[in-house]
């Protein structure tokens, strides 16, 4: 990896990560946060509301990441090519949606022996949130690698 590409990666990761925190914790509405993980309870309505809330959250999340990445790289004088940036944002959006629907990560945690941890909500610890954030960080790293290509 050249030093220029390494700088593009580092800047892309820092910008994507900062934007993700802002989008997840400040821009996301209370309704989206409380509803996005809802699944069917025999009537189908809660699942539809959950998908809709999650899609709306992911839309603002992705827009935030795009705006911060564009503004930040311009301010830093770093040029990213549009196609890899679009691919990076698409990866970030798709994986964010999967995680924020909640059940896919719960199932993955169960399948990998993390079932007790994902349900941990004691001693000041929330296992579901910790695993959610680890998932997001991993895919934001991959997105930054793609964006910096």
Sine and cosine of phi, psi and omega as CSV:
sin_phi,cos_phi,sin_psi,cos_psi,sin_omega,cos_omega
0.00,0.00,0.78,-0.62,0.02,-1.00
-0.96,0.28,0.30,-0.95,0.00,-1.00
-0.91,0.41,-0.50,0.86,0.04,-1.00
-0.92,0.38,-0.71,0.70,0.02,-1.00
-0.91,0.40,-0.61,0.79,0.04,-1.00
-0.88,0.47,-0.65,0.76,0.04,-1.00
-0.92,0.40,-0.65,0.76,0.06,-1.00
-0.88,0.47,-0.67,0.74,0.03,-1.00
-0.89,0.45,-0.76,0.66,-0.04,-1.00
-0.87,0.50,-0.70,0.71,0.01,-1.00
-0.91,0.40,-0.70,0.72,0.00,-1.00
-0.87,0.49,-0.71,0.71,-0.01,-1.00
-0.90,0.44,-0.74,0.68,-0.03,-1.00
-0.87,0.49,-0.67,0.74,-0.02,-1.00
-0.94,0.35,-0.69,0.72,0.03,-1.00
-0.90,0.44,-0.67,0.74,-0.03,-1.00
-0.92,0.40,-0.71,0.70,0.01,-1.00
-0.89,0.46,-0.69,0.72,0.01,-1.00
-0.89,0.45,-0.61,0.79,0.01,-1.00
-0.89,0.46,-0.70,0.72,0.02,-1.00
-0.89,0.45,-0.69,0.73,0.03,-1.00
-0.89,0.46,-0.73,0.69,-0.03,-1.00
-0.91,0.42,-0.65,0.76,-0.02,-1.00
-0.95,0.30,-0.59,0.81,-0.17,-0.99
-0.95,-0.33,-0.29,0.96,0.00,-1.00
-0.88,-0.47,-0.64,0.77,-0.09,-1.00
-1.00,0.06,-0.59,0.81,0.04,-1.00
-0.85,0.53,0.72,-0.70,0.00,-1.00
-0.98,0.19,0.34,-0.94,0.07,-1.00
-0.86,0.51,-0.67,0.74,0.01,-1.00
-0.86,0.52,-0.73,0.68,0.01,-1.00
-0.87,0.49,-0.71,0.70,-0.03,-1.00
-0.89,0.46,-0.62,0.78,-0.04,-1.00
-0.99,0.13,-0.36,0.93,-0.15,-0.99
-0.96,-0.29,-0.46,0.89,-0.18,-0.98
-0.86,0.51,-0.37,0.93,0.00,-1.00
-0.99,-0.15,0.08,1.00,-0.04,-1.00
-0.93,0.36,0.63,-0.78,0.03,-1.00
-0.79,-0.62,0.15,-0.99,-0.07,-1.00
-0.80,0.59,0.66,-0.75,0.16,-0.99
-0.79,-0.61,0.76,0.66,0.03,-1.00
0.99,0.16,-0.40,0.92,-0.04,-1.00
-0.99,-0.13,-0.22,0.98,0.01,-1.00
0.98,0.21,-0.28,0.96,-0.07,-1.00
-0.95,0.32,-0.66,0.75,-0.04,-1.00
-0.92,0.40,-0.58,0.82,0.03,-1.00
-0.91,0.41,-0.68,0.73,0.04,-1.00
-0.89,0.46,-0.70,0.72,0.03,-1.00
-0.89,0.45,-0.62,0.78,0.02,-1.00
-0.90,0.43,-0.72,0.69,0.03,-1.00
-0.89,0.46,-0.67,0.75,-0.02,-1.00
-0.91,0.41,-0.71,0.71,0.01,-1.00
-0.91,0.42,-0.64,0.77,0.00,-1.00
-0.92,0.38,-0.68,0.74,0.03,-1.00
-0.89,0.46,-0.65,0.76,0.03,-1.00
-0.90,0.43,-0.67,0.74,0.04,-1.00
-0.89,0.45,-0.72,0.70,-0.03,-1.00
-0.90,0.44,-0.56,0.83,0.04,-1.00
-0.89,0.45,-0.73,0.68,0.01,-1.00
-0.95,0.31,-0.55,0.83,0.05,-1.00
-0.87,0.49,-0.76,0.65,-0.03,-1.00
-0.92,0.38,-0.65,0.76,0.05,-1.00
-0.88,0.47,-0.64,0.77,0.03,-1.00
-0.90,0.44,-0.73,0.68,0.02,-1.00
-0.87,0.49,-0.67,0.74,0.00,-1.00
-0.89,0.46,-0.71,0.70,-0.02,-1.00
-0.90,0.44,-0.69,0.72,-0.01,-1.00
-0.93,0.37,-0.66,0.75,0.02,-1.00
-0.89,0.45,-0.69,0.72,0.01,-1.00
-0.90,0.43,-0.78,0.63,-0.02,-1.00
-0.91,0.42,-0.69,0.72,-0.04,-1.00
-0.90,0.43,-0.70,0.72,-0.01,-1.00
-0.94,0.34,-0.53,0.84,0.08,-1.00
-0.91,0.42,-0.71,0.70,0.02,-1.00
-0.89,0.46,-0.56,0.83,0.01,-1.00
-0.99,0.11,-0.15,0.99,-0.03,-1.00
0.96,0.29,0.48,0.88,0.00,-1.00
-0.97,-0.23,0.75,-0.66,0.00,-1.00
-0.98,-0.21,0.85,-0.53,0.12,-0.99
-0.94,-0.34,0.57,-0.82,0.01,-1.00
-0.99,0.13,0.66,-0.75,-0.10,-1.00
-0.85,0.53,-0.70,0.72,-0.08,-1.00
-0.88,0.48,-0.75,0.66,0.05,-1.00
-0.90,0.43,-0.55,0.84,0.04,-1.00
-0.91,0.42,-0.70,0.71,0.03,-1.00
-0.88,0.48,-0.69,0.73,0.03,-1.00
-0.89,0.45,-0.66,0.75,0.01,-1.00
-0.89,0.45,-0.71,0.71,0.01,-1.00
-0.92,0.39,-0.58,0.81,0.05,-1.00
-0.90,0.43,-0.68,0.74,0.05,-1.00
-0.89,0.46,-0.72,0.70,0.00,-1.00
-0.87,0.49,-0.70,0.72,-0.02,-1.00
-0.91,0.42,-0.75,0.66,-0.05,-1.00
-0.89,0.46,-0.71,0.71,-0.03,-1.00
-0.95,0.30,-0.48,0.88,0.06,-1.00
-0.93,0.37,-0.67,0.74,0.04,-1.00
-0.87,0.50,-0.73,0.68,0.00,-1.00
-0.83,0.55,-0.75,0.66,-0.03,-1.00
-0.91,0.42,-0.67,0.74,-0.11,-0.99
-0.97,0.23,-0.16,0.99,0.15,-0.99
-0.98,0.21,-0.12,0.99,0.13,-0.99
0.96,0.27,-0.82,0.57,-0.12,-0.99
-0.87,0.49,-0.64,0.77,0.03,-1.00
-0.86,0.51,-0.65,0.76,0.02,-1.00
-0.95,0.32,-0.58,0.81,0.07,-1.00
-0.87,0.49,-0.69,0.72,0.02,-1.00
-0.91,0.42,-0.66,0.75,0.04,-1.00
-0.90,0.44,-0.66,0.75,0.04,-1.00
-0.88,0.47,-0.68,0.73,0.04,-1.00
-0.88,0.47,-0.69,0.73,-0.05,-1.00
-0.93,0.36,-0.40,0.91,-0.05,-1.00
-0.96,-0.28,0.25,0.97,0.06,-1.00
0.98,0.18,0.30,0.95,0.01,-1.00
-0.95,-0.30,0.33,0.94,-0.06,-1.00
-0.87,0.50,-0.64,0.77,0.04,-1.00
-0.94,0.34,-0.65,0.76,-0.03,-1.00
-0.91,0.40,-0.66,0.75,-0.04,-1.00
-0.90,0.44,-0.43,0.90,0.00,-1.00
-1.00,-0.09,-0.03,1.00,-0.01,-1.00
-0.91,0.42,0.81,-0.58,0.04,-1.00
-0.55,-0.84,0.83,0.56,-0.08,-1.00
-0.54,-0.84,0.29,-0.96,0.04,-1.00
0.86,0.52,0.54,0.84,0.00,-1.00
0.96,0.27,0.24,0.97,-0.07,-1.00
-0.88,-0.48,0.63,-0.78,0.10,-0.99
-0.80,-0.60,0.97,-0.23,-0.06,-1.00
-0.89,0.45,-0.63,0.78,0.00,-1.00
-0.88,0.47,-0.68,0.73,0.01,-1.00
-0.91,0.41,-0.67,0.75,-0.01,-1.00
-0.89,0.46,-0.70,0.71,0.02,-1.00
-0.93,0.38,-0.61,0.79,0.07,-1.00
-0.85,0.52,-0.74,0.67,-0.03,-1.00
-0.92,0.38,-0.62,0.78,0.05,-1.00
-0.88,0.47,-0.66,0.75,0.06,-1.00
-0.86,0.51,-0.77,0.64,-0.02,-1.00
-0.88,0.48,-0.70,0.72,-0.02,-1.00
-0.88,0.48,-0.67,0.74,-0.01,-1.00
-0.88,0.47,-0.71,0.70,-0.03,-1.00
-0.97,0.24,-0.45,0.89,0.12,-0.99
-0.93,0.35,-0.56,0.83,0.09,-1.00
-0.89,0.45,-0.72,0.69,0.04,-1.00
-0.88,0.47,-0.66,0.75,0.03,-1.00
-0.88,0.47,-0.65,0.76,0.02,-1.00
-0.91,0.42,-0.62,0.78,0.06,-1.00
-0.89,0.46,-0.67,0.75,0.02,-1.00
-0.92,0.39,-0.74,0.68,-0.03,-1.00
-0.87,0.50,-0.55,0.84,-0.07,-1.00
-1.00,0.07,-0.01,1.00,-0.04,-1.00
-0.91,0.42,0.00,0.00,0.00,0.00
